[in-house]
């Protein structure tokens, strides 16, 4: 991949320094690989699905931590270095990566916004919680949106790396074919009430026919208020709800307290913000597991 003029100048200065001082290692040959930086785990999964088997393409993941949300995420020094070294940056979009704005302003790498063409849902309101985004950024929680995200990544990579256009398109087709809900299971989910202690399941609920009664953003420094807890207890009693749901990397303190008061169970759902593996299959497995968990929990 061609380097920017700035990076070539820096490389030249390093070379001169090495020759003059006689102590530095000889600089490595210019790396011709296409270095793609994917911001989050779901974006990484979709990008590696598109680039699978393509020679000379390396995909790395910006956020490695096990994390539930990015509201207060701060870009690390290593993260800034990764952005600087990237030839292409693939983002979720919809304001999810606002923490990168300053670093992106100094980067010459083209940015692929996975949210292009996605029908966005309004961000959920939370008592006492202030958000900068107008729309809900958790678009990957609807498999229909993921098809569009795959299409956006493949289309832009075909432009940036036309030599591998055919395999990008083949990979997109294969990844999209792996998506899809089990209709039999969706029939059992339709209209069932859902209460979550994370605001990231709105797209999932819409796609699967669940009735999202309440979503509480439960995180350090932003616990549910007394009024919200009272509302949830009332909803559980009114609808005779047997289980409520937390996100696997999030807090469950309030959910457990409500469970003790009402007798309902607490289950975990996966927002797919962290995990192992690459390609589309870990995402498909996580979404299938979410559906199975809800069916088990609600009976």
Secondary structure, DSSP 8 states (H G I E B T S, - for coil): ----HHHHHHHHHHHHHHHHHS-S--------SEEEEE-SHHHHHHHHHHHTT-TTEEEEES--S--S--TT----HHHHHHHHH-SEEEE--TTTTGGGHHHHHT--SEEEETTTT----B---BTTB--S-SB---GGGSHHHHHHHHHHHHHHHHHHTGGGHHHHHHHHHHHHHH----HHHHHHHTT-EEEESSTT-HHHHHHHT-EEEEE---BTTB---HHHHHHHHHHHHHHT--EEEEETTS--HHHHHHHHHH--EEEEE---SS-S--SSHHHHHHHHHHHHHHHHHH-
